Amino acid sequence: MSDADLRARIKEMLVKNLMLQTTPDQIGDDLPLFGPNGLGLDSIDALELVVSMEKTFGVGVPNSEVAGKALRTVNTIHDYILEKRGEVSHTGEKVDKPA
């Protein structure tokens, strides 16, 4: 799946599972998901988001510290999913997956 496709799926998941009153194409890749200067998600939304990520992408979020870093924007979710799937090294570089 391309980076653009994964970002689009993340945005669709956000809109559908959190019942946002916006469309996926209105969510910027770097728009803060939490707080007044972004989508305005709250702690209940964060729990829903974690469950949705596990169901949709098979990626769990083990604790609130990880969630605080991984769930900031569409881009941070994207990078977290790729890291957990083993498609990106910890330095952010893409790595070849073994056959």
PEGIBEL-V625855 format. One record per helix or strand of 3 or more residues. SS is the DSSP state (hx for helix, st for strand). FROM is the first residue (numbers start at 0). TO is the last residue. If there is no record, write none. Layout:
SS,FROM,TO
SS,FROM,TO
//
This chain:
hx,2,16
hx,23,25
hx,42,56
hx,63,69
hx,73,83
//
